[in-house]
Every structure is written in structure tokens, then in C-alpha cells.
Amino acid sequence: MTDQAAAVLSAMSAKAPETFTATVRVLAVVAAAHERGTVPPGASPTDQWGDVYDLDVPGHPVLVEWFTGDPDAVTITRITWLESVP
């Protein structure tokens, strides 16, 4: 996980625990799919080589992006959290 992704998760855990929990569930789905050599349903490739994918966190304004180019490890490259401002 990149420093950016970790920082977003840290802030999210303090400000929006429900969103944090949903995001962690998506991270587990991404990791499990990578172990099987696939990507989760609904994932979209974001680069021309097909090594970077993203996936929305259902019901939350969060987008998770990860790198699949290493068959032995998945790297969460970015988590985008669109906080709503009242």
C-alpha cells in the first residue's frame, strides 16, 4: 500500500468509520481476486497495459486503485475519498 492510500485510510477511520469498514472490505476482495489471478467484478482497467485497475466502494464516495503487474503481490496505489461537505 502506498503512503497516500494509507493516509487516506487513516483519516477515513477517524472521520467516517462506516466508510472505512466498507473500504477495507473492498481491499479484501481485491486481494482475494489477485490471489486467484483475476480482478473483482466491476473493476475497470485504468492504464494501457492492463496492470492498474480501479473499483468503486459500493454505497460510498470512494475509489480504490491497485497495481496487478506483480503476480506475487497486489499494491494498493491510491484511494480516492470524495468527502461530502455539509
N, CA, C and O atoms as a MOPAC input file, in Angstrom:
PM7 MOZYME 1SCF
protein

 N      0.85400 1    -1.17100 1     0.00000 1
 C      0.00000 1     0.00000 1     0.00000 1
 C      0.90000 1     1.23400 1     0.00000 1
 O      1.88100 1     1.31400 1     0.74000 1
 N      0.54100 1     2.18400 1    -0.84500 1
 C      1.32400 1     3.41400 1    -0.88800 1
 C      1.03600 1     4.27700 1     0.34000 1
 O      0.04900 1     4.07200 1     1.04600 1
 N      1.91800 1     5.24000 1     0.57500 1
 C      1.71600 1     6.16600 1     1.69400 1
 C      0.41900 1     6.94300 1     1.52900 1
 O     -0.27600 1     7.20800 1     2.51000 1
 N      0.08700 1     7.31200 1     0.28700 1
 C     -1.14200 1     8.05700 1     0.02700 1
 C     -2.35600 1     7.24700 1     0.44900 1
 O     -3.23900 1     7.75600 1     1.14000 1
 N     -2.40200 1     5.98300 1     0.03400 1
 C     -3.54100 1     5.11800 1     0.36900 1
 C     -3.64100 1     4.93300 1     1.88000 1
 O     -4.73700 1     4.97500 1     2.44000 1
 N     -2.51100 1     4.73000 1     2.53500 1
 C     -2.51900 1     4.55300 1     3.98700 1
 C     -2.99400 1     5.81500 1     4.70100 1
 O     -3.72500 1     5.72800 1     5.68700 1
 N     -2.58600 1     6.98100 1     4.21600 1
 C     -3.00000 1     8.23500 1     4.84900 1
 C     -4.50300 1     8.45500 1     4.70700 1
 O     -5.15500 1     8.91400 1     5.64400 1
 N     -5.05100 1     8.13000 1     3.54500 1
 C     -6.49500 1     8.28000 1     3.34200 1
 C     -7.24600 1     7.32500 1     4.26500 1
 O     -8.23100 1     7.71400 1     4.89200 1
 N     -6.78900 1     6.08400 1     4.35200 1
 C     -7.44700 1     5.12600 1     5.25800 1
 C     -7.39200 1     5.60500 1     6.70200 1
 O     -8.37000 1     5.47300 1     7.43800 1
 N     -6.27400 1     6.15100 1     7.10500 1
 C     -6.13900 1     6.63500 1     8.47600 1
 C     -7.12700 1     7.76100 1     8.75600 1
 O     -7.81200 1     7.74800 1     9.77900 1
 N     -7.20200 1     8.72500 1     7.86000 1
 C     -8.14500 1     9.82500 1     8.04200 1
 C     -9.58100 1     9.32900 1     8.02800 1
 O    -10.41700 1     9.77900 1     8.81100 1
 N     -9.85400 1     8.39800 1     7.13100 1
 C    -11.20600 1     7.84400 1     6.99700 1
 C    -11.62600 1     7.11000 1     8.26800 1
 O    -12.77900 1     7.20400 1     8.68900 1
 N    -10.69900 1     6.38600 1     8.87600 1
 C    -11.05000 1     5.62600 1    10.07700 1
 C    -11.48200 1     6.54800 1    11.20700 1
 O    -12.34000 1     6.19100 1    12.01500 1
 N    -10.88700 1     7.73500 1    11.26200 1
 C    -11.23300 1     8.68600 1    12.31100 1
 C    -12.51400 1     9.46000 1    12.00600 1
 O    -13.30300 1     9.73900 1    12.90900 1
 N    -12.72200 1     9.80500 1    10.73800 1
 C    -13.84300 1    10.67700 1    10.37500 1
 C    -15.10000 1     9.93700 1     9.92400 1
 O    -16.21400 1    10.43300 1    10.09400 1
 N    -14.91700 1     8.75100 1     9.34900 1
 C    -16.05900 1     8.03600 1     8.76400 1
 C    -15.87200 1     6.53000 1     8.92200 1
 O    -15.53400 1     5.84600 1     7.95600 1
 N    -16.08700 1     6.00800 1    10.12600 1
 C    -15.83700 1     4.59000 1    10.39100 1
 C    -16.61000 1     3.64000 1     9.46300 1
 O    -16.08200 1     2.59800 1     9.07600 1
 N    -17.83500 1     3.98200 1     9.11000 1
 C    -18.62300 1     3.10900 1     8.23800 1
 C    -17.99700 1     3.03300 1     6.83400 1
 O    -17.92900 1     1.96100 1     6.23300 1
 N    -17.55300 1     4.16000 1     6.33600 1
 C    -16.89200 1     4.19900 1     5.02800 1
 C    -15.57000 1     3.44900 1     5.09100 1
 O    -15.21600 1     2.72500 1     4.16000 1
 N    -14.84100 1     3.62100 1     6.18900 1
 C    -13.58600 1     2.89800 1     6.38900 1
 C    -13.81900 1     1.39500 1     6.33800 1
 O    -13.08600 1     0.68100 1     5.65300 1
 N    -14.82300 1     0.90900 1     7.04700 1
 C    -15.11900 1    -0.52600 1     7.07400 1
 C    -15.46200 1    -1.03800 1     5.68100 1
 O    -14.98800 1    -2.10100 1     5.27900 1
 N    -16.27800 1    -0.29800 1     4.94200 1
 C    -16.64400 1    -0.70700 1     3.58400 1
 C    -15.41700 1    -0.73700 1     2.67400 1
 O    -15.28900 1    -1.62000 1     1.82600 1
 N    -14.52400 1     0.22200 1     2.85100 1
 C    -13.31500 1     0.26900 1     2.02900 1
 C    -12.40200 1    -0.90600 1     2.33900 1
 O    -11.84100 1    -1.51100 1     1.42600 1
 N    -12.24800 1    -1.23200 1     3.59900 1
 C    -11.41100 1    -2.37200 1     3.98000 1
 C    -11.98900 1    -3.66400 1     3.39800 1
 O    -11.23700 1    -4.54600 1     2.98200 1
 N    -13.29900 1    -3.77800 1     3.36600 1
 C    -13.91600 1    -4.96200 1     2.73600 1
 C    -13.54900 1    -5.04800 1     1.25800 1
 O    -13.24600 1    -6.12900 1     0.75300 1
 N    -13.57500 1    -3.91700 1     0.56900 1
 C    -13.20000 1    -3.91100 1    -0.84700 1
 C    -11.72600 1    -4.28300 1    -1.01100 1
 O    -11.37300 1    -5.00300 1    -1.94500 1
 N    -10.87200 1    -3.80400 1    -0.12200 1
 C     -9.45500 1    -4.17500 1    -0.18500 1
 C     -9.28600 1    -5.68500 1    -0.05200 1
 O     -8.45200 1    -6.28000 1    -0.73500 1
 N    -10.06800 1    -6.30200 1     0.81600 1
 C    -10.00300 1    -7.76200 1     0.97700 1
 C    -10.46900 1    -8.47300 1    -0.29400 1
 O     -9.89700 1    -9.49100 1    -0.68400 1
 N    -11.49800 1    -7.94300 1    -0.93300 1
 C    -11.99600 1    -8.52300 1    -2.19000 1
 C    -10.93200 1    -8.40700 1    -3.27600 1
 O    -10.71100 1    -9.35200 1    -4.03400 1
 N    -10.27700 1    -7.25600 1    -3.35300 1
 C     -9.20800 1    -7.04700 1    -4.34000 1
 C     -8.07500 1    -8.04900 1    -4.10000 1
 O     -7.59300 1    -8.67600 1    -5.04300 1
 N     -7.65400 1    -8.19900 1    -2.85200 1
 C     -6.55800 1    -9.12000 1    -2.52600 1
 C     -6.93300 1   -10.56200 1    -2.84700 1
 O     -6.11900 1   -11.30500 1    -3.39600 1
 N     -8.14300 1   -10.96100 1    -2.51400 1
 C     -8.57800 1   -12.33700 1    -2.79100 1
 C     -8.62500 1   -12.60100 1    -4.29400 1
 O     -8.21300 1   -13.66700 1    -4.75000 1
 N     -9.12100 1   -11.64200 1    -5.05800 1
 C     -9.17600 1   -11.80900 1    -6.51200 1
 C     -7.76300 1   -11.91900 1    -7.08500 1
 O     -7.50400 1   -12.74000 1    -7.96600 1
 N     -6.85400 1   -11.08700 1    -6.57900 1
 C     -5.47000 1   -11.12900 1    -7.06500 1
 C     -4.84600 1   -12.49100 1    -6.80300 1
 O     -4.11900 1   -13.01200 1    -7.64800 1
 N     -5.12000 1   -13.06800 1    -5.64800 1
 C     -4.59000 1   -14.40100 1    -5.32800 1
 C     -5.08800 1   -15.45000 1    -6.31100 1
 O     -4.39500 1   -16.42900 1    -6.58800 1
 N     -6.30500 1   -15.24100 1    -6.84400 1
 C     -6.86200 1   -16.16600 1    -7.83500 1
 C     -6.44200 1   -15.81800 1    -9.25600 1
 O     -6.79200 1   -16.53200 1   -10.19500 1
 N     -5.69300 1   -14.72700 1    -9.42600 1
 C     -5.24800 1   -14.30100 1   -10.74200 1
 C     -6.31300 1   -13.57400 1   -11.54500 1
 O     -6.25800 1   -13.54400 1   -12.77400 1
 N     -7.28800 1   -12.98300 1   -10.84900 1
 C     -8.36300 1   -12.25700 1   -11.52000 1
 C     -8.50500 1   -10.86700 1   -10.90000 1
 O     -7.71800 1   -10.46600 1   -10.04200 1
 N     -9.51200 1   -10.15600 1   -11.35100 1
 C     -9.88300 1    -8.88900 1   -10.72100 1
 C    -11.34700 1    -8.99900 1   -10.31900 1
 O    -12.08700 1    -9.77700 1   -10.92200 1
 N    -11.78100 1    -8.24700 1    -9.32400 1
 C    -13.17400 1    -8.32800 1    -8.87900 1
 C    -14.14500 1    -7.86400 1    -9.96600 1
 O    -13.78400 1    -7.05000 1   -10.81600 1
 N    -15.36200 1    -8.37600 1    -9.93800 1
 C    -16.37200 1    -7.88200 1   -10.86500 1
 C    -16.55300 1    -6.37300 1   -10.68800 1
 O    -16.57800 1    -5.86600 1    -9.56700 1
 N    -16.67900 1    -5.67700 1   -11.79800 1
 C    -16.87200 1    -4.23400 1   -11.75200 1
 C    -15.58600 1    -3.43600 1   -11.81800 1
 O    -15.63000 1    -2.21200 1   -11.94900 1
 N    -14.43600 1    -4.10000 1   -11.73100 1
 C    -13.15900 1    -3.39000 1   -11.80700 1
 C    -12.91900 1    -2.90700 1   -13.23200 1
 O    -13.28400 1    -3.57600 1   -14.19900 1
 N    -12.30400 1    -1.74300 1   -13.34300 1
 C    -12.01800 1    -1.14800 1   -14.64600 1
 C    -10.52200 1    -0.93700 1   -14.80300 1
 O     -9.87400 1    -0.42000 1   -13.89300 1
 N     -9.95300 1    -1.33600 1   -15.96100 1
 C     -8.53200 1    -1.03300 1   -16.18000 1
 C     -8.36200 1     0.47000 1   -16.37400 1
 O     -9.19600 1     1.11800 1   -17.00500 1
 N     -7.27500 1     1.02200 1   -15.82600 1
 C     -7.05700 1     2.46900 1   -15.92700 1
 C     -5.78600 1     2.82000 1   -16.67800 1
 O     -5.46300 1     4.00000 1   -16.81500 1
 N     -5.06200 1     1.83300 1   -17.16600 1
 C     -3.85700 1     2.11700 1   -17.93600 1
 C     -3.87600 1     1.30800 1   -19.23100 1
 O     -4.69800 1     0.40600 1   -19.39400 1
 N     -2.98900 1     1.62800 1   -20.12800 1
 C     -2.97800 1     0.97600 1   -21.43200 1
 C     -2.43700 1    -0.44600 1   -21.39900 1
 O     -2.63600 1    -1.19100 1   -22.35800 1
 N     -1.76700 1    -0.84100 1   -20.33900 1
 C     -1.19100 1    -2.17800 1   -20.26000 1
 C     -2.07400 1    -3.16000 1   -19.49900 1
 O     -1.82000 1    -4.36400 1   -19.52600 1
 N     -3.08900 1    -2.67100 1   -18.83400 1
 C     -3.96900 1    -3.55300 1   -18.07500 1
 C     -3.39700 1    -3.99100 1   -16.74100 1
 O     -3.78000 1    -5.03200 1   -16.20800 1
 N     -2.47600 1    -3.19700 1   -16.19900 1
 C     -1.86200 1    -3.52600 1   -14.90800 1
 C     -2.47000 1    -2.76400 1   -13.73900 1
 O     -2.27800 1    -3.14800 1   -12.58500 1
 N     -3.19800 1    -1.69100 1   -14.02100 1
 C     -3.77900 1    -0.86600 1   -12.96700 1
 C     -5.29800 1    -0.87800 1   -13.14100 1
 O     -5.81900 1    -0.66400 1   -14.23600 1
 N     -5.98900 1    -1.13400 1   -12.03200 1
 C     -7.45100 1    -1.20400 1   -12.05100 1
 C     -8.01300 1    -0.31200 1   -10.96600 1
 O     -7.31800 1     0.04800 1   -10.01600 1
 N     -9.29300 1     0.04600 1   -11.11800 1
 C     -9.96700 1     0.72200 1   -10.02500 1
 C    -11.35700 1     0.13800 1    -9.83300 1
 O    -11.91400 1    -0.50800 1   -10.72000 1
 N    -11.89700 1     0.38300 1    -8.65300 1
 C    -13.18700 1    -0.17600 1    -8.27100 1
 C    -13.83500 1     0.76100 1    -7.26000 1
 O    -13.19500 1     1.20900 1    -6.30900 1
 N    -15.12100 1     1.05100 1    -7.48200 1
 C    -15.87800 1     1.85700 1    -6.52900 1
 C    -16.19200 1     1.05100 1    -5.28000 1
 O    -16.39400 1    -0.16200 1    -5.35200 1
 N    -16.23400 1     1.71600 1    -4.14900 1
 C    -16.70300 1     1.10500 1    -2.91200 1
 C    -18.22100 1     1.28800 1    -2.90200 1
 O    -18.69900 1     2.41900 1    -2.82200 1
 N    -18.98500 1     0.20000 1    -2.98100 1
 C    -20.44700 1     0.31100 1    -3.08100 1
 C    -21.06000 1     1.14200 1    -1.95000 1
 O    -20.81300 1     0.89500 1    -0.76900 1
 N    -21.86200 1     2.12900 1    -2.34300 1
 C    -22.57800 1     2.95000 1    -1.36600 1
 C    -21.76500 1     4.04000 1    -0.70800 1
 O    -22.26100 1     4.72800 1     0.18400 1
 N    -20.51800 1     4.21100 1    -1.13300 1
 C    -19.65000 1     5.21300 1    -0.50900 1
 C    -18.88400 1     5.95500 1    -1.59900 1
 O    -18.61000 1     5.38400 1    -2.65500 1
 N    -18.53200 1     7.22500 1    -1.35800 1
 C    -17.81300 1     8.00600 1    -2.37000 1
 C    -16.30800 1     7.72800 1    -2.34500 1
 O    -15.49800 1     8.61900 1    -2.09000 1
 N    -15.95600 1     6.46600 1    -2.61800 1
 C    -14.56000 1     6.05300 1    -2.53300 1
 C    -14.21100 1     5.22700 1    -3.77200 1
 O    -15.00500 1     4.40700 1    -4.23300 1
 N    -13.01200 1     5.45900 1    -4.29700 1
 C    -12.48900 1     4.70400 1    -5.42200 1
 C    -11.14300 1     4.12700 1    -4.99700 1
 O    -10.26500 1     4.85200 1    -4.53000 1
 N    -10.99100 1     2.81200 1    -5.16300 1
 C     -9.74700 1     2.12200 1    -4.81800 1
 C     -9.02700 1     1.77800 1    -6.11900 1
 O     -9.63600 1     1.24700 1    -7.04800 1
 N     -7.73400 1     2.07900 1    -6.18100 1
 C     -6.92400 1     1.78300 1    -7.35900 1
 C     -5.77000 1     0.87300 1    -6.94200 1
 O     -5.18200 1     1.05600 1    -5.87700 1
 N     -5.44900 1    -0.11400 1    -7.79300 1
 C     -4.37000 1    -1.02200 1    -7.44100 1
 C     -3.60800 1    -1.47500 1    -8.67900 1
 O     -4.10400 1    -1.40000 1    -9.80300 1
 N     -2.36800 1    -1.95400 1    -8.43600 1
 C     -1.45000 1    -2.42300 1    -9.46800 1
 C     -1.39500 1    -3.94200 1    -9.41300 1
 O     -1.19700 1    -4.52300 1    -8.34500 1
 N     -1.57100 1    -4.58700 1   -10.56500 1
 C     -1.59000 1    -6.04200 1   -10.62200 1
 C     -0.39200 1    -6.63100 1   -11.35000 1
 O     -0.34700 1    -7.84200 1   -11.56800 1
 N      0.57600 1    -5.81300 1   -11.73100 1
 C      1.68900 1    -6.27200 1   -12.54600 1
 C      2.60900 1    -7.27700 1   -11.87600 1
 O      3.35300 1    -7.97800 1   -12.56300 1
 N      2.57800 1    -7.36500 1   -10.57200 1
 C      3.39800 1    -8.33500 1    -9.83700 1
 C      2.50900 1    -9.51800 1    -9.47700 1
 O      1.57300 1    -9.35600 1    -8.69400 1
 N      2.77100 1   -10.70000 1   -10.02100 1
 C      1.90300 1   -11.83500 1    -9.72900 1
 C      1.95300 1   -12.29600 1    -8.27500 1
 O      1.06800 1   -13.01900 1    -7.81900 1
 N      2.99500 1   -11.87500 1    -7.54400 1
 C      3.14200 1   -12.31000 1    -6.15400 1
 C      2.55000 1   -11.35100 1    -5.13700 1
 O      2.38400 1   -11.71100 1    -3.97100 1
 N      2.22400 1   -10.12300 1    -5.56200 1
 C      1.72400 1    -9.13900 1    -4.60700 1
 C      0.82900 1    -8.12800 1    -5.32100 1
 O      1.07500 1    -7.75800 1    -6.46900 1
 N     -0.19100 1    -7.69800 1    -4.62900 1
 C     -1.04200 1    -6.62500 1    -5.13500 1
 C     -0.67800 1    -5.35700 1    -4.36400 1
 O     -0.47900 1    -5.39700 1    -3.15000 1
 N     -0.59400 1    -4.23600 1    -5.07300 1
 C     -0.24700 1    -2.97100 1    -4.44000 1
 C     -1.41700 1    -2.00200 1    -4.57100 1
 O     -1.82500 1    -1.65900 1    -5.68100 1
 N     -1.94500 1    -1.57100 1    -3.45600 1
 C     -2.97500 1    -0.53900 1    -3.46200 1
 C     -2.24200 1     0.77000 1    -3.71800 1
 O     -1.46600 1     1.23000 1    -2.88100 1
 N     -2.49200 1     1.36800 1    -4.87900 1
 C     -1.73300 1     2.55400 1    -5.27700 1
 C     -2.38800 1     3.85900 1    -4.86400 1
 O     -1.70100 1     4.84300 1    -4.59100 1
 N     -3.72700 1     3.87100 1    -4.81500 1
 C     -4.39900 1     5.12300 1    -4.46800 1
 C     -5.79600 1     4.81200 1    -3.95000 1
 O     -6.46700 1     3.90200 1    -4.43500 1
 N     -6.21600 1     5.58000 1    -2.96200 1
 C     -7.59900 1     5.55500 1    -2.50400 1
 C     -8.10000 1     6.99000 1    -2.59100 1
 O     -7.54500 1     7.89700 1    -1.97100 1
 N     -9.15200 1     7.17700 1    -3.36800 1
 C     -9.74900 1     8.49300 1    -3.53300 1
 C    -11.04300 1     8.53300 1    -2.74100 1
 O    -11.96100 1     7.74800 1    -2.98200 1
 N    -11.10200 1     9.45200 1    -1.79900 1
 C    -12.27800 1     9.59700 1    -0.93500 1
 C    -12.87400 1    10.96800 1    -1.16800 1
 O    -12.26600 1    11.98100 1    -0.82100 1
 N    -14.03600 1    11.00700 1    -1.74200 1
 C    -14.71800 1    12.26500 1    -2.01600 1
 C    -15.62900 1    12.58100 1    -0.85900 1
 O    -16.80800 1    12.22500 1    -0.86300 1
 N    -15.07400 1    13.25600 1     0.13800 1
 C    -15.85400 1    13.61900 1     1.32200 1
 C    -16.95100 1    14.59800 1     0.93100 1
 O    -16.72500 1    15.51400 1     0.14000 1
 N    -18.12100 1    14.40300 1     1.48000 1
 C    -19.18500 1    15.37700 1     1.24600 1
 C    -19.07000 1    16.48600 1     2.27800 1
 O    -18.81300 1    16.23300 1     3.45500 1
 N    -19.25900 1    17.69700 1     1.82900 1
 C    -19.16300 1    18.84800 1     2.72100 1
 C    -20.56900 1    19.38000 1     2.95600 1
 O    -21.26900 1    19.71800 1     2.00100 1
 N    -20.99500 1    19.46100 1     4.22700 1
 C    -22.36200 1    19.93100 1     4.50500 1
 C    -22.56700 1    21.39000 1     4.11300 1
 O    -23.66000 1    21.92800 1     4.28500 1

